[in-house]
Amino acid sequence: MMTSFNFPIRRSQTVRDVASLNVVLLTNFIPPHQRPAYEELSRRVGKLTLLLSTHMEADREWDVRWGDLDVRVQRTLSLRRPRKHPLNFDQQIEVHIPWDTLGQLRRLKPDVVISDELGFRSLFCAGRRILHPATRLVVCGNLSEHTEQGRGQVRRLLRRRLVRFADCVTYNGSSGAEYLRRLGTSPERMAHVPYCPAPEALYRGPFRQTSPNETRLLYVGHFNQLKGIVPFTQALARWARANTERVITFSLVGAGPLEKELASLSTPDNLTVELLGTQPIETLPSFYANADMFAFPSLADEWGLVVNEALHAGLPVVGSTFSQAVLDLIDDQVTGWKYRPDCDNAMEQAIRRALDTSTEKLSEMRSSCRERVCGITPSFVADRLVDAITVTQTH
């Protein structure tokens, strides 16, 4: 399996090939990080229409911003259901069934359909592909082996049939690529389309001067079981008790059901845990600027864009390989320290390796972090989507 990507930009003349195409892209909603890439894509194709299942999902705190994009909200049945992951954490899954998809596509008459996720939305789009073979279909398989654990054999069989109707299937990381290959997707019908953070979340200034006796860690995200933040904080507290000469500040930006539990954790005097609440996306650069390293102990993330944001700010990441962003972007002692959360003591060992790193080595790593992700831009993502559309023209 691939463990990292260099994200080379393929120079080609395919942009001219798609400049007259009518493209319809279907997804749940438009998060801040996707809008710039969609705007870039709209400049590369003849016409781009976005069909959304909802304005914004209930557990998201982002503003609805569509800019000049041509957006239409579908008639959708949305359901929330609990799920117990095999790694023993609870999730609330939001399922959207945009039941007017076939009618919308009939009116829009697209040359190419791009459908997000291997679910009901893509099943409807596959129906359009069957009824109108001239319409080409790109399915975005943004998932990982760990997010899909325990999903069931019936779902897997349906997905295996679904990907056969797609002219191209995209993936955002190496674990997702492996999952799609196991479904029987041939490599020549696959295209890598990475996630790109929102430009306003990125810190591009000078790096903070790190002290040999004090370390500032940062976490940005939800406070829930999936993110593994409570066990990580407890492990950090154990390290601090054994290393009383070091001063650690752990700043957590976000909110969630585990906030009270995090606030009540017992910590030694040399470890300060700051719960800073949810912050506007425009203020995130200031938090990245004031940290030395970043923590991302997720138990199952299809990606994890905060890892990109941290690397952009020059923050090495202590993270779980069950996040694809950590798996693909973090190289030990180069851009961070990674571990498998299902291995005994692996998290404690990663924390120890990180906090034992010299200030000289940390300074070297910070430059490597920024170099690792500097080429992943909205324009680059749009070029990758154009590559995916081009694949459909050859199948």
C-alpha positions as CSV (number, residue, x, y, z in Angstrom):
1,M,0.0,0.0,0.0
2,M,1.1,3.5,-0.7
3,T,1.9,5.4,2.5
4,S,2.6,8.9,1.1
5,F,2.0,11.0,-1.9
6,N,4.2,13.7,-3.5
7,F,1.2,15.2,-5.3
8,P,2.8,15.9,-8.6
9,I,0.9,18.2,-10.9
10,R,0.3,16.6,-14.2
11,R,0.9,19.2,-17.0
12,S,-1.5,18.4,-19.8
13,Q,-3.6,20.0,-22.5
14,T,-6.8,18.4,-21.2
15,V,-8.2,21.7,-19.8
16,R,-9.2,22.7,-23.4
17,D,-11.0,19.4,-23.8
18,V,-13.4,20.1,-21.0
19,A,-13.9,23.8,-21.6
20,S,-17.3,23.3,-23.3
21,L,-18.7,20.6,-21.0
22,N,-21.9,21.0,-19.0
23,V,-20.9,19.5,-15.5
24,V,-23.2,18.8,-12.6
25,L,-21.6,18.1,-9.2
26,L,-23.7,16.6,-6.4
27,T,-22.7,16.7,-2.7
28,N,-24.1,17.1,0.8
29,F,-23.2,20.8,1.3
30,I,-20.3,23.2,0.5
31,P,-17.8,23.4,3.4
32,P,-15.4,26.4,3.4
33,H,-12.5,24.3,2.1
34,Q,-14.3,23.1,-1.0
35,R,-15.8,26.4,-2.2
36,P,-12.5,27.7,-3.7
37,A,-11.8,24.5,-5.5
38,Y,-15.3,24.5,-7.0
39,E,-14.9,28.1,-8.1
40,E,-11.7,27.1,-9.8
41,L,-13.4,24.2,-11.5
42,S,-16.2,26.4,-12.7
43,R,-13.6,28.4,-14.6
44,R,-12.3,25.3,-16.4
45,V,-15.6,23.9,-17.7
46,G,-18.3,25.3,-19.8
47,K,-20.9,25.2,-17.1
48,L,-20.9,24.0,-13.5
49,T,-24.0,23.4,-11.5
50,L,-23.9,22.2,-7.9
51,L,-26.8,20.2,-6.4
52,L,-26.7,20.1,-2.6
53,S,-28.6,17.8,-0.2
54,T,-28.8,20.5,2.5
55,H,-27.7,24.1,3.1
56,M,-25.5,22.9,6.0
57,E,-25.6,19.9,8.3
58,A,-26.7,20.4,11.8
59,D,-23.4,19.5,13.5
60,R,-21.4,22.0,11.4
61,E,-20.8,25.6,12.6
62,W,-19.8,27.1,9.3
63,D,-21.6,29.9,7.6
64,V,-23.4,29.1,4.3
65,R,-21.3,30.8,1.6
66,W,-21.7,30.0,-2.0
67,G,-20.2,33.0,-3.7
68,D,-21.0,33.1,-7.4
69,L,-21.4,29.4,-7.7
70,D,-24.6,28.1,-9.4
71,V,-26.1,26.2,-6.4
72,R,-29.5,24.4,-6.1
73,V,-30.7,22.6,-2.9
74,Q,-32.4,19.3,-3.7
75,R,-35.5,17.7,-2.2
76,T,-33.9,15.4,0.3
77,L,-34.8,13.0,3.0
78,S,-32.2,13.4,5.7
79,L,-31.8,10.8,8.5
80,R,-29.5,10.7,11.6
81,R,-28.7,7.3,13.0
82,P,-26.3,6.0,15.7
83,R,-23.4,3.8,14.7
84,K,-21.0,1.7,16.9
85,H,-17.6,1.6,15.3
86,P,-15.5,-1.6,15.7
87,L,-12.9,0.5,17.6
88,N,-15.7,0.9,20.3
89,F,-16.7,4.6,19.8
90,D,-20.1,5.9,19.0
91,Q,-21.0,8.0,16.0
92,Q,-24.0,9.9,14.7
93,I,-24.2,9.3,11.0
94,E,-26.2,11.7,8.8
95,V,-27.7,10.0,5.7
96,H,-29.1,12.1,2.8
97,I,-31.4,10.7,0.2
98,P,-31.8,13.4,-2.5
99,W,-34.8,11.8,-4.1
100,D,-35.3,14.3,-6.9
101,T,-31.8,13.6,-8.4
102,L,-33.1,11.9,-11.6
103,G,-35.5,14.8,-12.2
104,Q,-32.8,17.4,-11.6
105,L,-30.4,15.7,-14.0
106,R,-33.1,15.3,-16.6
107,R,-33.6,19.1,-16.6
108,L,-29.9,20.0,-16.5
109,K,-28.8,17.6,-19.2
110,P,-25.2,17.3,-18.1
111,D,-22.4,15.9,-20.1
112,V,-20.6,14.8,-17.0
113,V,-22.0,14.1,-13.5
114,I,-19.7,14.2,-10.4
115,S,-21.3,12.5,-7.4
116,D,-19.9,12.6,-3.9
117,E,-19.8,9.5,-1.8
118,L,-20.8,5.8,-2.5
119,G,-24.3,6.1,-1.3
120,F,-27.9,6.9,-2.4
121,R,-26.8,10.0,-4.3
122,S,-24.4,8.0,-6.4
123,L,-26.9,5.2,-6.9
124,F,-29.3,7.8,-8.5
125,C,-26.5,9.1,-10.6
126,A,-25.7,5.6,-11.8
127,G,-29.3,5.3,-12.8
128,R,-28.9,8.4,-15.0
129,R,-25.7,6.8,-16.5
130,I,-27.7,3.7,-17.4
131,L,-30.6,5.6,-18.9
132,H,-28.4,8.0,-20.8
133,P,-25.1,6.2,-21.6
134,A,-23.7,9.4,-23.2
135,T,-23.6,11.0,-19.7
136,R,-20.3,10.3,-18.1
137,L,-20.1,9.6,-14.3
138,V,-17.4,10.5,-11.8
139,V,-17.9,9.1,-8.3
140,C,-15.9,10.6,-5.5
141,G,-15.0,7.8,-3.1
142,N,-13.7,10.0,-0.2
143,L,-13.3,7.3,2.5
144,S,-10.7,5.1,4.1
145,E,-10.4,1.5,5.3
146,H,-10.8,2.6,8.9
147,T,-13.9,4.8,8.3
148,E,-15.5,1.8,6.6
149,Q,-14.8,-0.8,9.2
150,G,-17.8,-2.8,10.2
151,R,-20.1,-1.4,7.5
152,G,-21.4,-4.8,6.5
153,Q,-21.1,-7.2,3.6
154,V,-24.4,-6.0,1.9
155,R,-23.1,-2.4,1.7
156,R,-19.8,-3.7,0.3
157,L,-21.5,-5.7,-2.4
158,L,-23.7,-2.8,-3.4
159,R,-20.7,-0.5,-3.7
160,R,-18.9,-3.1,-5.7
161,R,-21.7,-3.0,-8.3
162,L,-21.9,0.8,-8.1
163,V,-18.3,1.5,-9.0
164,R,-18.7,-0.6,-12.2
165,F,-21.1,2.1,-13.5
166,A,-18.6,4.9,-12.9
167,D,-16.3,6.0,-15.7
168,C,-13.9,7.3,-13.0
169,V,-13.7,7.0,-9.2
170,T,-11.7,9.5,-7.3
171,Y,-9.9,9.0,-3.9
172,N,-8.4,11.5,-1.5
173,G,-5.8,9.2,0.1
174,S,-3.9,5.9,-0.1
175,S,-6.1,4.0,2.3
176,G,-9.2,5.0,0.2
177,A,-7.4,4.0,-3.0
178,E,-6.8,0.5,-1.4
179,Y,-10.4,0.2,-0.4
180,L,-11.6,1.1,-3.9
181,R,-9.2,-1.4,-5.5
182,R,-10.6,-4.1,-3.2
183,L,-14.0,-3.2,-4.6
184,G,-12.7,-4.1,-8.0
185,T,-12.0,-0.6,-9.3
186,S,-9.3,-0.8,-12.0
187,P,-6.4,1.7,-11.5
188,E,-6.9,3.2,-15.0
189,R,-10.4,4.4,-13.8
190,M,-9.1,6.0,-10.6
191,A,-8.0,9.6,-10.1
192,H,-6.4,11.2,-7.0
193,V,-8.2,14.3,-5.9
194,P,-6.9,15.5,-2.6
195,Y,-8.6,17.8,-0.1
196,C,-7.3,21.4,0.2
197,P,-7.7,23.6,3.3
198,A,-9.6,26.9,3.2
199,P,-7.1,29.7,2.4
200,E,-8.3,31.8,5.3
201,A,-7.4,29.0,7.8
202,L,-3.7,29.0,6.8
203,Y,-0.9,30.6,8.7
204,R,2.0,31.7,6.4
205,G,4.1,33.8,8.7
206,P,7.4,33.1,10.5
207,F,7.7,30.1,12.9
208,R,7.4,30.6,16.6
209,Q,10.7,30.5,18.5
210,T,10.6,27.2,20.4
211,S,11.8,27.0,24.0
212,P,13.8,23.9,25.2
213,N,11.8,23.8,28.5
214,E,8.3,24.7,27.4
215,T,6.3,23.1,24.6
216,R,2.9,24.3,23.2
217,L,0.7,21.7,21.6
218,L,-2.4,22.5,19.7
219,Y,-5.6,20.5,18.7
220,V,-8.3,21.8,16.5
221,G,-11.5,19.8,16.0
222,H,-14.5,18.2,17.6
223,F,-14.4,16.9,21.2
224,N,-16.0,13.5,20.6
225,Q,-15.0,9.8,20.8
226,L,-14.0,9.5,17.2
227,K,-11.2,12.1,17.6
228,G,-9.6,10.1,20.4
229,I,-8.9,13.4,22.3
230,V,-9.5,12.2,25.9
231,P,-7.1,9.2,25.8
232,F,-4.5,11.4,24.2
233,T,-4.8,14.1,26.9
234,Q,-4.6,11.4,29.5
235,A,-1.4,10.0,27.9
236,L,0.0,13.5,27.8
237,A,-0.7,13.9,31.5
238,R,1.1,10.7,32.3
239,W,4.2,11.9,30.4
240,A,4.1,15.3,32.2
241,R,4.0,13.6,35.6
242,A,7.1,11.6,34.7
243,N,8.9,14.7,33.3
244,T,8.3,17.5,35.9
245,E,11.1,19.6,34.5
246,R,9.2,20.3,31.3
247,V,6.2,22.7,31.0
248,I,3.5,21.7,28.6
249,T,0.5,23.8,27.4
250,F,-2.1,21.9,25.4
251,S,-4.6,24.2,23.7
252,L,-7.8,22.7,22.3
253,V,-9.9,24.7,19.8
254,G,-13.4,23.3,19.3
255,A,-16.4,21.9,21.2
256,G,-18.3,18.7,21.6
257,P,-19.9,16.3,24.0
258,L,-16.7,15.4,25.7
259,E,-15.9,19.0,26.8
260,K,-16.9,18.5,30.4
261,E,-14.9,15.3,30.6
262,L,-11.8,17.1,29.2
263,A,-12.3,20.0,31.7
264,S,-12.4,17.5,34.6
265,L,-9.3,15.5,33.8
266,S,-6.7,15.3,36.5
267,T,-3.4,16.9,35.2
268,P,-0.1,17.7,36.9
269,D,1.0,21.2,37.7
270,N,3.4,21.3,34.7
271,L,0.6,20.6,32.2
272,T,-2.0,23.2,31.3
273,V,-5.0,22.2,29.3
274,E,-6.8,25.1,27.7
275,L,-10.3,24.6,26.3
276,L,-10.7,27.6,23.9
277,G,-14.1,26.8,22.4
278,T,-15.1,27.0,18.8
279,Q,-13.4,29.8,16.9
280,P,-14.1,31.5,13.6
281,I,-12.1,30.0,10.7
282,E,-10.4,33.4,10.1
283,T,-8.9,33.4,13.6
284,L,-7.3,29.9,13.3
285,P,-4.0,31.2,11.9
286,S,-3.3,33.0,15.2
287,F,-3.6,29.7,17.1
288,Y,-1.3,27.8,14.7
289,A,1.2,30.7,14.9
290,N,1.4,30.3,18.7
291,A,2.1,26.5,18.8
292,D,5.1,24.2,18.5
293,M,3.4,21.0,17.4
294,F,0.0,19.6,16.6
295,A,-2.0,16.6,17.9
296,F,-4.4,14.6,15.9
297,P,-5.3,11.3,17.6
298,S,-8.3,10.4,15.4
299,L,-9.6,6.8,15.5
300,A,-11.1,7.0,12.0
301,D,-10.9,10.0,9.7
302,E,-11.3,9.9,5.9
303,W,-8.8,12.7,5.9
304,G,-8.3,15.4,8.5
305,L,-7.8,18.8,7.0
306,V,-6.4,20.3,10.2
307,V,-3.3,18.2,9.5
308,N,-2.8,20.2,6.3
309,E,-3.4,23.4,8.2
310,A,-0.9,22.5,10.9
311,L,1.8,21.5,8.3
312,H,1.2,24.8,6.5
313,A,2.0,26.6,9.7
314,G,5.1,24.5,10.2
315,L,3.8,22.4,13.0
316,P,5.0,18.8,13.1
317,V,2.1,16.4,13.9
318,V,1.7,13.8,16.6
319,G,-1.0,11.7,15.0
320,S,-2.8,8.5,14.4
321,T,-2.5,6.6,11.1
322,F,-6.2,5.9,11.2
323,S,-6.4,9.5,9.8
324,Q,-5.5,9.4,6.1
325,A,-3.9,12.8,6.4
326,V,-1.5,11.5,9.0
327,L,-0.9,8.3,7.0
328,D,-0.1,10.1,3.8
329,L,1.5,13.4,5.0
330,I,3.4,12.5,8.1
331,D,6.9,10.9,7.9
332,D,8.5,10.1,11.2
333,Q,11.1,12.7,12.4
334,V,10.5,14.7,9.1
335,T,6.9,16.1,9.4
336,G,5.9,14.5,12.7
337,W,5.5,11.3,14.7
338,K,2.8,8.8,13.8
339,Y,1.4,5.7,15.5
340,R,-1.3,3.1,15.2
341,P,-3.9,3.6,18.0
342,D,-4.7,-0.1,18.1
343,C,-1.1,-1.0,19.2
344,D,-0.3,-1.1,22.9
345,N,1.7,2.0,24.2
346,A,2.2,3.3,20.6
347,M,0.5,6.7,21.4
348,E,2.7,7.1,24.6
349,Q,5.8,6.3,22.5
350,A,4.9,8.8,19.9
351,I,4.3,11.5,22.5
352,R,7.7,10.7,24.1
353,R,9.5,10.9,20.7
354,A,7.8,14.2,20.0
355,L,8.6,15.9,23.3
356,D,12.2,14.5,23.3
357,T,12.9,16.2,20.0
358,S,15.6,18.9,20.3
359,T,14.8,22.5,19.4
360,E,17.3,22.3,16.5
361,K,15.6,19.2,15.0
362,L,12.2,20.7,15.5
363,S,13.2,23.8,13.6
364,E,14.4,21.6,10.7
365,M,11.1,19.7,10.8
366,R,9.0,22.8,10.7
367,S,10.5,23.8,7.3
368,S,9.8,20.3,6.0
369,C,6.2,20.5,7.2
370,R,5.5,23.6,5.1
371,E,7.2,22.2,2.1
372,R,5.2,19.0,2.3
373,V,1.8,20.7,1.6
374,C,2.6,24.0,-0.2
375,G,1.6,22.7,-3.6
376,I,-1.9,21.6,-2.5
377,T,-4.0,24.6,-3.6
378,P,-7.6,25.0,-4.8
379,S,-6.2,25.4,-8.3
380,F,-4.4,22.1,-8.0
381,V,-7.5,20.3,-6.8
382,A,-9.5,21.7,-9.7
383,D,-6.8,20.4,-12.1
384,R,-7.2,17.0,-10.5
385,L,-11.0,17.1,-11.0
386,V,-10.3,18.0,-14.7
387,D,-8.1,15.0,-14.9
388,A,-10.9,12.9,-13.5
389,I,-13.3,14.3,-16.1
390,T,-10.8,13.5,-18.8
391,V,-10.7,9.9,-17.6
392,T,-14.4,9.7,-18.4
393,Q,-13.8,10.7,-22.0
394,T,-11.7,7.6,-22.6
395,H,-14.0,5.0,-21.1
